[in-house]
Amino acid sequence: MVASDRMNKTRRVVVERLVPHPKYGKMMKRRTICHAHDELNSSHVGDLVEIMETRPLSKLKRWRIVRIVRPGAQQALGGESEADRPKS
């Protein structure tokens, strides 16, 4: 899931997984944050994306966006983001 699209050609992707607690067995949410390369700036916040590992592209970028699996709510509704609105 894309968490941030503020950087140019870079997306912050959150990968969530469920792991059992070592002692009690209750399922807990754990997340990993990856910085992924998006050459065309085509993904936006809320999109479900597929990423793959690649060579180091920068200090933090080690992943690349392969495809957008499901667009986020903003694109589906055709709404504008906070950055698109004029400042009053």
C-alpha positions as CSV (number, residue, x, y, z in Angstrom):
1,M,0.0,0.0,0.0
2,V,1.4,3.4,-1.0
3,A,1.7,5.6,2.1
4,S,3.4,8.7,0.7
5,D,3.8,10.1,-2.8
6,R,5.5,13.4,-1.9
7,M,8.9,12.6,-3.4
8,N,9.6,12.7,-7.1
9,K,9.8,9.2,-8.6
10,T,9.9,7.6,-5.1
11,R,7.0,6.1,-3.2
12,R,6.9,5.0,0.4
13,V,5.3,1.6,0.5
14,V,4.0,-0.1,3.7
15,V,4.0,-3.9,3.7
16,E,1.8,-5.3,6.5
17,R,1.9,-8.8,7.7
18,L,0.3,-10.9,10.5
19,V,2.6,-12.8,12.8
20,P,1.7,-14.8,15.9
21,H,2.9,-13.7,19.3
22,P,5.7,-15.9,20.5
23,K,4.1,-16.8,23.8
24,Y,0.4,-16.2,23.5
25,G,-0.3,-17.0,19.8
26,K,-2.4,-13.9,19.2
27,M,-2.0,-12.6,15.7
28,M,-0.3,-9.2,15.6
29,K,0.1,-6.7,12.8
30,R,3.7,-5.9,11.8
31,R,4.7,-3.5,9.0
32,T,7.8,-2.9,6.9
33,I,8.4,0.4,5.2
34,C,10.1,0.3,1.7
35,H,11.1,3.1,-0.5
36,A,10.2,2.1,-4.1
37,H,11.1,3.6,-7.4
38,D,8.2,4.8,-9.6
39,E,9.6,6.1,-12.9
40,L,6.4,7.6,-14.2
41,N,5.0,8.9,-10.9
42,S,1.9,6.9,-11.7
43,S,1.0,5.6,-8.2
44,H,-0.6,7.7,-5.5
45,V,-1.5,7.4,-1.8
46,G,-3.8,4.5,-1.1
47,D,-2.9,2.5,-4.2
48,L,-2.2,-1.2,-3.7
49,V,1.0,-1.9,-5.6
50,E,3.3,-4.9,-6.4
51,I,7.0,-4.2,-5.7
52,M,10.1,-6.2,-6.6
53,E,13.7,-6.0,-5.2
54,T,16.3,-4.3,-7.3
55,R,19.8,-3.0,-7.2
56,P,20.5,-0.1,-4.8
57,L,19.1,3.1,-6.5
58,S,19.9,5.4,-3.6
59,K,20.6,5.4,0.1
60,L,17.1,4.0,0.9
61,K,15.7,2.8,-2.4
62,R,16.1,-0.9,-3.0
63,W,12.7,-1.7,-4.5
64,R,10.8,-0.9,-7.7
65,I,7.0,-0.7,-8.4
66,V,6.1,-3.4,-10.9
67,R,2.3,-2.6,-11.3
68,I,-0.6,-1.0,-9.6
69,V,-2.9,-3.8,-8.4
70,R,-5.8,-1.6,-7.2
71,P,-6.0,2.2,-7.4
72,G,-6.7,4.0,-4.2
73,A,-10.0,5.8,-3.2
74,Q,-8.8,9.2,-4.5
75,Q,-8.4,8.0,-8.1
76,A,-11.5,5.8,-8.0
77,L,-13.7,8.8,-6.9
78,G,-11.9,11.2,-9.2
79,G,-11.4,13.6,-6.2
80,E,-8.6,16.1,-5.9
81,S,-5.9,16.0,-3.3
82,E,-4.9,18.6,-0.8
83,A,-2.0,19.7,-3.0
84,D,-4.4,20.4,-5.9
85,R,-6.7,22.8,-4.0
86,P,-5.9,26.5,-4.2
87,K,-4.7,28.1,-1.0
88,S,-7.0,30.7,0.6
